[in-house]
Amino acid sequence: MTAVLQLRPYQHDAVTAVDDPRLPDRFWSKVTPCPMSGCWLWTGSVTGGYGRIRVGSRTDNTMRGAYAHRLAFEVLVEPVAVDLDLDHLCRVRCCVNPAHLEQVTRKVNTQRGVAGATTRARMLGKTHCPAGHEYSGENMYVPPGGGKRDCKICRRARLKKPSTIERAKVRRLERERGRE
């Protein structure tokens, strides 16, 4: 069974103006709207695919760098919670349209992202464990609540094998017996 991750539809429909006065003209001069996708593409400085802009003032020593999409969301929609990330529902990193952004946990953001999809596809494509046993029916263990599947044959062998701590205790006891 292949899990399909559902993305929520774009939100914040009230935010449609590409020249909203709540953001400075300097911000809007670096934005190019894409009529096909609705994305507001950042044409200014980019780091890791995400738009960057300087905010604050040199005179009062408050100048700092900020992510352009985060600034747009916080000014036009609402502040971003400390423990949440902004997920690009459009999957375009340089998009600064708040209607294409959603506050989610880091885990959800990673799962929805390209890396999460690639990892899921790679793991689902594996038909055998590293030892060569087939992942199927009776030989596949999935922990309660989901998680990483495991080969039952290898899992049984691993659980029977004494842990590193247990082996260290046995060696210590053997050394002590040899001294008596």
Buried (B, 14 or more C-beta within 10 A) or exposed (E): EEEEEEEEEBBBEEBEEEEBEEBEEEBBEBBEEEEEBBBBBBEBEEEEEBBBBEBEEEEEEEEEEBBBBBBBBBBBBEEBEEEBBBBBBBBBBBBBBBBBBBBBEEEBBBBBBEEBEEEBEEEEEEEEBEEEBEBEEEBBBEEEEEEEBBBBBBBEEEEEEEEEEEEEEEEEEEEEEEEE
